Amino acid sequence: MHAVVAWLTARLAVHEAVTLTVQDPDRRPEAWPGEQDDAGEPHRDWRVWLDLADGVAAHLATPRSHPNEPHALRLTFRARGGEADLHDPSRPHGERYAASSAFAQLDKTDHPGFLLPLLDAVRFATPQPPDRMLIVGCFDGDELAALTQPPLAWPASRMVGVDRDARALQRAMERFPAATFVHADLAQLEDRPLDVGRFDLILAIGVLNSPSLDGARTLAHLVRNHAHASGGVIIGLPASRLVDGAVVWGARTRNYRETDLSLVVRDLAGHRRYLHQHGYRTRITGRYDLLLTGRRDAPDDGA
């Protein structure tokens, strides 16, 4: 694999697309990655090639049969373009996450790397179906879609969504007319608190990391004013980027090209410490979003 990485990286530097001939992994589905056959060929499953494509900043095209070798496939790697405009720090934050932005084109509920960890976190946060749910930064309603469709299939009438983008909220209202939506700016919570009551489950996915917010103060406000004494909180911080129409694992610090999760880890540690101080049991899961999930099973006297 060392030689493959070096060769493919060099070729993609001068060619838009590069094609490899590889062994069909279905030929030996029981083999471990790298396990050699009698001819010395290592077994490499599809995850190996997908991870390689991510590592060399390429798209992996649909595999094609090799015309002359019955147990071989042709894999084409195409160099990726640039990152989506939502990662451009020179653009105003409101433009990057507006209803007309690249962010709005991504349906997280259609991507198992987002959906399955979220459903798992929800089950931990609230073992019983909650009576009321608050979705902070709901945008056009992707999280509501995850909660209202099977396997959970919770009624939208129990949900309250909050967002600062009026156009995105209008789209959410059209998708989920039974839910309640509030147009509000989380950066102004102290001066203009939400009049929505308390909830059994609070979701804040891709919200507390916003440069316009003090994430720690926003979390404290939500817990203090809107969390039931028993119930759950799910905080999601991005560990991925949108690049040329694809979701790519790995967050980046502003002005650096390399993947760096240090800020995400720092923020999650601070949020986790706060939840522990207020009676929550927590865990961290996720893939493209890192999910901090907290649950309080018994009442306490104060948030």
TORVOMI-107232 format. One record per residue (C-alpha): residue in three letters; x, z, y. Coordinates in nm, 2 decimals. Layout:
BEGIN
<ALA,<X,Z,Y>>
...
***
This chain:
BEGIN
<MET,<0.00,0.00,0.00>>
<HIS,<0.29,0.06,0.24>>
<ALA,<0.39,-0.31,0.21>>
<VAL,<0.02,-0.42,0.25>>
<VAL,<-0.02,-0.21,0.57>>
<ALA,<0.30,-0.35,0.72>>
<TRP,<0.22,-0.71,0.63>>
<LEU,<-0.14,-0.69,0.75>>
<THR,<-0.05,-0.52,1.08>>
<ALA,<0.21,-0.79,1.15>>
<ARG,<-0.02,-1.08,1.07>>
<LEU,<-0.31,-0.94,1.27>>
<ALA,<-0.08,-0.92,1.57>>
<VAL,<-0.06,-1.30,1.58>>
<HIS,<-0.37,-1.41,1.39>>
<GLU,<-0.74,-1.34,1.46>>
<ALA,<-0.82,-1.32,1.09>>
<VAL,<-0.61,-1.25,0.78>>
<THR,<-0.72,-1.30,0.42>>
<LEU,<-0.60,-1.10,0.11>>
<THR,<-0.65,-1.16,-0.26>>
<VAL,<-0.73,-0.83,-0.43>>
<GLN,<-0.85,-0.71,-0.77>>
<ASP,<-1.22,-0.66,-0.80>>
<PRO,<-1.26,-0.28,-0.81>>
<ASP,<-1.57,-0.31,-1.04>>
<ARG,<-1.33,-0.43,-1.31>>
<ARG,<-1.22,-0.06,-1.36>>
<PRO,<-1.48,0.16,-1.20>>
<GLU,<-1.36,0.47,-1.39>>
<ALA,<-1.00,0.45,-1.26>>
<TRP,<-0.86,0.67,-0.98>>
<PRO,<-0.74,0.52,-0.65>>
<GLY,<-0.38,0.39,-0.71>>
<GLU,<-0.40,0.43,-1.09>>
<GLN,<-0.22,0.13,-1.24>>
<ASP,<-0.35,-0.09,-1.52>>
<ASP,<-0.13,-0.23,-1.80>>
<ALA,<0.00,-0.50,-1.57>>
<GLY,<0.10,-0.25,-1.31>>
<GLU,<-0.18,-0.34,-1.07>>
<PRO,<-0.32,-0.03,-0.88>>
<HIS,<-0.69,0.04,-0.87>>
<ARG,<-0.83,0.02,-0.51>>
<ASP,<-1.20,0.08,-0.45>>
<TRP,<-1.40,-0.03,-0.15>>
<ARG,<-1.33,0.28,0.05>>
<VAL,<-0.96,0.20,0.04>>
<TRP,<-1.02,-0.14,0.20>>
<LEU,<-1.26,0.00,0.46>>
<ASP,<-1.02,0.27,0.56>>
<LEU,<-0.74,0.01,0.58>>
<ALA,<-0.96,-0.20,0.81>>
<ASP,<-1.02,0.10,1.04>>
<GLY,<-0.65,0.18,1.03>>
<VAL,<-0.54,-0.16,1.14>>
<ALA,<-0.82,-0.20,1.40>>
<ALA,<-1.00,-0.48,1.21>>
<HIS,<-1.35,-0.56,1.07>>
<LEU,<-1.37,-0.61,0.70>>
<ALA,<-1.58,-0.92,0.63>>
<THR,<-1.80,-0.96,0.32>>
<PRO,<-1.59,-1.01,0.01>>
<ARG,<-1.59,-1.36,-0.15>>
<SER,<-1.51,-1.45,-0.51>>
<HIS,<-1.17,-1.61,-0.57>>
<PRO,<-1.23,-1.97,-0.69>>
<ASN,<-0.94,-1.96,-0.95>>
<GLU,<-0.92,-1.59,-1.06>>
<PRO,<-1.23,-1.44,-1.22>>
<HIS,<-1.13,-1.08,-1.15>>
<ALA,<-1.01,-1.13,-0.80>>
<LEU,<-1.18,-1.13,-0.46>>
<ARG,<-1.09,-1.26,-0.12>>
<LEU,<-1.10,-1.00,0.16>>
<THR,<-1.08,-1.12,0.52>>
<PHE,<-0.98,-0.88,0.80>>
<ARG,<-1.07,-0.98,1.15>>
<ALA,<-0.91,-0.82,1.45>>
<ARG,<-1.15,-0.60,1.66>>
<GLY,<-1.22,-0.65,2.02>>
<GLY,<-1.23,-0.38,2.29>>
<GLU,<-1.42,-0.05,2.30>>
<ALA,<-1.78,-0.03,2.43>>
<ASP,<-1.83,0.03,2.80>>
<LEU,<-1.94,0.38,2.74>>
<HIS,<-1.58,0.47,2.68>>
<ASP,<-1.46,0.33,3.01>>
<PRO,<-1.39,0.63,3.23>>
<SER,<-1.39,0.41,3.55>>
<ARG,<-1.77,0.36,3.51>>
<PRO,<-2.01,0.63,3.63>>
<HIS,<-2.14,0.85,3.35>>
<GLY,<-2.50,0.75,3.41>>
<GLU,<-2.42,0.38,3.37>>
<ARG,<-2.23,0.44,3.04>>
<TYR,<-2.53,0.62,2.88>>
<ALA,<-2.82,0.43,3.05>>
<ALA,<-3.10,0.27,2.86>>
<SER,<-2.94,-0.07,2.92>>
<SER,<-2.59,0.03,2.79>>
<ALA,<-2.41,-0.03,2.46>>
<PHE,<-2.49,0.32,2.36>>
<ALA,<-2.86,0.24,2.36>>
<GLN,<-2.80,-0.04,2.11>>
<LEU,<-2.68,0.20,1.84>>
<ASP,<-2.95,0.34,1.62>>
<LYS,<-2.78,0.65,1.47>>
<THR,<-3.07,0.71,1.22>>
<ASP,<-2.99,0.37,1.06>>
<HIS,<-2.63,0.48,0.99>>
<PRO,<-2.58,0.71,0.70>>
<GLY,<-2.25,0.85,0.85>>
<PHE,<-2.47,1.00,1.12>>
<LEU,<-2.80,1.05,0.94>>
<LEU,<-2.70,1.23,0.62>>
<PRO,<-2.48,1.50,0.79>>
<LEU,<-2.76,1.56,1.04>>
<LEU,<-3.02,1.61,0.78>>
<ASP,<-2.79,1.85,0.59>>
<ALA,<-2.73,2.05,0.91>>
<VAL,<-3.10,2.07,0.98>>
<ARG,<-3.17,2.21,0.63>>
<PHE,<-2.91,2.48,0.69>>
<ALA,<-3.03,2.56,1.04>>
<THR,<-3.39,2.60,0.95>>
<PRO,<-3.47,2.64,0.58>>
<GLN,<-3.84,2.65,0.66>>
<PRO,<-4.01,2.37,0.86>>
<PRO,<-3.99,2.49,1.22>>
<ASP,<-4.30,2.54,1.44>>
<ARG,<-4.12,2.41,1.75>>
<MET,<-3.81,2.20,1.80>>
<LEU,<-3.62,2.12,2.12>>
<ILE,<-3.41,1.80,2.13>>
<VAL,<-3.17,1.82,2.42>>
<GLY,<-3.04,1.49,2.54>>
<CYS,<-3.30,1.31,2.33>>
<PHE,<-3.24,0.97,2.50>>
<ASP,<-3.48,0.72,2.34>>
<GLY,<-3.56,0.94,2.04>>
<ASP,<-3.32,0.87,1.75>>
<GLU,<-3.31,1.24,1.66>>
<LEU,<-3.68,1.25,1.66>>
<ALA,<-3.69,0.96,1.42>>
<ALA,<-3.46,1.15,1.18>>
<LEU,<-3.69,1.45,1.19>>
<THR,<-4.03,1.27,1.17>>
<GLN,<-3.94,1.03,0.89>>
<PRO,<-3.89,1.13,0.52>>
<PRO,<-3.74,1.33,0.37>>
<LEU,<-3.83,1.59,0.64>>
<ALA,<-4.14,1.41,0.79>>
<TRP,<-4.21,1.69,1.04>>
<PRO,<-4.48,1.62,1.29>>
<ALA,<-4.37,1.49,1.63>>
<SER,<-4.63,1.71,1.80>>
<ARG,<-4.39,2.01,1.73>>
<MET,<-4.11,1.85,1.92>>
<VAL,<-4.00,1.86,2.29>>
<GLY,<-3.74,1.61,2.41>>
<VAL,<-3.53,1.65,2.73>>
<ASP,<-3.32,1.38,2.90>>
<ARG,<-3.21,1.27,3.24>>
<ASP,<-3.26,0.90,3.19>>
<ALA,<-3.62,0.81,3.28>>
<ARG,<-3.61,0.46,3.12>>
<ALA,<-3.48,0.61,2.79>>
<LEU,<-3.75,0.88,2.80>>
<GLN,<-4.02,0.61,2.85>>
<ARG,<-3.90,0.44,2.53>>
<ALA,<-3.90,0.77,2.35>>
<MET,<-4.26,0.83,2.46>>
<GLU,<-4.36,0.49,2.33>>
<ARG,<-4.20,0.56,1.99>>
<PHE,<-4.34,0.92,1.96>>
<PRO,<-4.66,0.96,2.17>>
<ALA,<-4.74,1.29,2.00>>
<ALA,<-4.42,1.46,2.12>>
<THR,<-4.37,1.62,2.46>>
<PHE,<-4.09,1.49,2.69>>
<VAL,<-3.94,1.64,2.99>>
<HIS,<-3.73,1.45,3.26>>
<ALA,<-3.46,1.69,3.36>>
<ASP,<-3.09,1.71,3.44>>
<LEU,<-2.91,1.97,3.22>>
<ALA,<-2.64,2.01,3.49>>
<GLN,<-2.91,2.17,3.71>>
<LEU,<-3.05,2.42,3.45>>
<GLU,<-2.95,2.72,3.65>>
<ASP,<-3.13,2.60,3.96>>
<ARG,<-3.41,2.42,3.78>>
<PRO,<-3.47,2.59,3.45>>
<LEU,<-3.68,2.42,3.18>>
<ASP,<-4.04,2.56,3.15>>
<VAL,<-4.07,2.48,2.78>>
<GLY,<-4.06,2.82,2.61>>
<ARG,<-3.87,2.91,2.29>>
<PHE,<-3.79,2.71,1.98>>
<ASP,<-3.71,2.76,1.61>>
<LEU,<-3.46,2.47,1.62>>
<ILE,<-3.25,2.34,1.91>>
<LEU,<-3.06,2.01,1.87>>
<ALA,<-2.79,1.91,2.12>>
<ILE,<-2.61,1.60,1.98>>
<GLY,<-2.35,1.44,2.20>>
<VAL,<-2.46,1.65,2.50>>
<LEU,<-2.23,1.95,2.56>>
<ASN,<-1.93,1.72,2.58>>
<SER,<-2.06,1.54,2.89>>
<PRO,<-1.81,1.56,3.18>>
<SER,<-2.11,1.64,3.41>>
<LEU,<-2.18,1.96,3.22>>
<ASP,<-2.02,2.29,3.16>>
<GLY,<-2.08,2.29,2.79>>
<ALA,<-2.03,2.66,2.74>>
<ARG,<-2.27,2.76,3.02>>
<THR,<-2.52,2.51,2.90>>
<LEU,<-2.52,2.64,2.54>>
<ALA,<-2.55,3.00,2.67>>
<HIS,<-2.85,2.90,2.88>>
<LEU,<-3.02,2.73,2.59>>
<VAL,<-2.97,3.02,2.36>>
<ARG,<-3.06,3.28,2.61>>
<ASN,<-3.37,3.11,2.74>>
<HIS,<-3.50,2.89,2.46>>
<ALA,<-3.39,3.01,2.12>>
<HIS,<-3.61,3.23,1.91>>
<ALA,<-3.45,3.55,1.78>>
<SER,<-3.45,3.39,1.44>>
<GLY,<-3.39,3.02,1.41>>
<GLY,<-3.13,2.75,1.43>>
<VAL,<-2.90,2.56,1.67>>
<ILE,<-2.72,2.24,1.60>>
<ILE,<-2.45,2.11,1.84>>
<GLY,<-2.29,1.77,1.78>>
<LEU,<-1.97,1.65,1.94>>
<PRO,<-1.85,1.29,1.89>>
<ALA,<-1.56,1.23,1.66>>
<SER,<-1.60,0.85,1.68>>
<ARG,<-1.61,0.55,1.91>>
<LEU,<-1.80,0.23,1.94>>
<VAL,<-1.56,-0.07,1.91>>
<ASP,<-1.66,-0.43,1.91>>
<GLY,<-2.00,-0.36,1.75>>
<ALA,<-1.87,-0.10,1.50>>
<VAL,<-1.86,0.27,1.47>>
<VAL,<-1.50,0.38,1.43>>
<TRP,<-1.39,0.73,1.33>>
<GLY,<-1.17,0.92,1.57>>
<ALA,<-1.22,1.06,1.92>>
<ARG,<-0.97,0.98,2.20>>
<THR,<-0.86,1.19,2.49>>
<ARG,<-0.89,1.01,2.83>>
<ASN,<-0.60,0.79,2.92>>
<TYR,<-0.45,0.80,2.56>>
<ARG,<-0.47,0.53,2.30>>
<GLU,<-0.42,0.75,2.00>>
<THR,<-0.69,0.94,1.81>>
<ASP,<-0.70,1.30,1.91>>
<LEU,<-0.96,1.56,1.81>>
<SER,<-0.79,1.85,1.99>>
<LEU,<-1.05,1.87,2.27>>
<VAL,<-1.34,1.84,2.02>>
<VAL,<-1.19,2.12,1.80>>
<ARG,<-1.13,2.34,2.11>>
<ASP,<-1.49,2.30,2.23>>
<LEU,<-1.63,2.36,1.88>>
<ALA,<-1.43,2.68,1.84>>
<GLY,<-1.55,2.81,2.17>>
<HIS,<-1.92,2.73,2.09>>
<ARG,<-1.88,2.88,1.74>>
<ARG,<-1.73,3.20,1.88>>
<TYR,<-2.03,3.23,2.12>>
<LEU,<-2.28,3.18,1.84>>
<HIS,<-2.11,3.44,1.62>>
<GLN,<-2.13,3.69,1.91>>
<HIS,<-2.50,3.64,1.92>>
<GLY,<-2.58,3.68,1.56>>
<TYR,<-2.55,3.33,1.42>>
<ARG,<-2.40,3.23,1.08>>
<THR,<-2.23,2.91,1.14>>
<ARG,<-2.06,2.61,0.97>>
<ILE,<-1.90,2.29,1.08>>
<THR,<-1.98,1.96,0.90>>
<GLY,<-2.02,1.59,0.99>>
<ARG,<-1.82,1.27,1.00>>
<TYR,<-1.88,1.06,1.31>>
<ASP,<-2.03,1.35,1.49>>
<LEU,<-1.89,1.69,1.42>>
<LEU,<-2.18,1.93,1.38>>
<LEU,<-2.17,2.30,1.45>>
<THR,<-2.48,2.46,1.29>>
<GLY,<-2.59,2.81,1.36>>
<ARG,<-2.86,3.01,1.20>>
<ARG,<-3.01,3.36,1.27>>
<ASP,<-3.22,3.49,0.99>>
<ALA,<-3.31,3.83,1.14>>
<PRO,<-3.41,3.92,1.50>>
<ASP,<-3.15,4.07,1.73>>
<ASP,<-3.21,4.23,2.07>>
<GLY,<-3.05,3.98,2.30>>
<ALA,<-2.89,3.65,2.34>>
***
